[in-house]
């Protein structure tokens, strides 16, 4: 066997061994994440709920303001008062 063929074969084995180890680590991480029981009342989840509720309220208030101003701009008395 040619020395260059042996080197190529050894490199292929090393590459396969490295890929196998990476695959093992990936499978172990996926297994650990799958077995984890998460509490919906942890401090991080409560912070997430707070941030999401604030963004929800901002969206609701933005829609309310837009519809309120749209309704006011359509009123004849409002238009006369502000000379529109």
N, C-alpha and C positions, 0 to 999 in steps of 0.2 A: 504494500500500500504506500502511496506517495505521502511524504510528510505534510504537504499542503492539504491533502484529503483528510488526514488525521486531525489537523488543526481545525478544519471546517466542521468535521464531525464533533469535535470537542466543543466548539463554539455553539453548535446547534443544541448539544446536550445541556450546556450551561444556560442557554436561552430558554430551553424547555423547563429546566429546573427553576429558574427565576419566575417564569410565568406561572408555574404550578404553585410556588410559594405565594405569589401575589393573589392568585385565585383562592388559596386557602384562607388568606387574611380577609379577603372580600367576603367570602362565605361566612366566616366567623363573625364579622361585623354585622352582616345582614341578620344572622341568627340572633346575636345579642340584641339588636334593635327590635327584632320581632318579639322577643320574649320580655321586653321591658314593659312594665305596667306604669302608665302615666296618670298622675293625679290631676283632675281638672281644677283643683283648688290650690295648686302650688303658687308661690309668689310670682314666678315668671308667667304663669297662665293668668293670674289676676292682673298683672301689668298688661298683658296682651288684651284682655277683656276691656281694660280701661282705655287703651289706645284705640281699639276698634269702636268702642261706644262713642268716644269723642269724634272720631271721623264720621260715624253715622249721624250724630247730631249736627255736625257741621254741614253735611249734605242735606239734611232735612231743613235746617234753617236757611240754607241758600235757596232751596226750592220755595220755601215760604216767602222769603223776601222778594224773590222774583215774581211770584204770583201776586203778592200784595201790591208791589209797585206797578205791575201790569194792570191790575184792577183800578188802582188810584188814577193812573194816567188816562184811563177810559172814562172817568167821571167828569161830567161837564162842569160841575161846581169847582172841582180841583183845577181844571184847565183854565177857568175864568180867573180864579184866585192867583194863579201863578203866571197868568198871561201867556198861555201856551197856544 
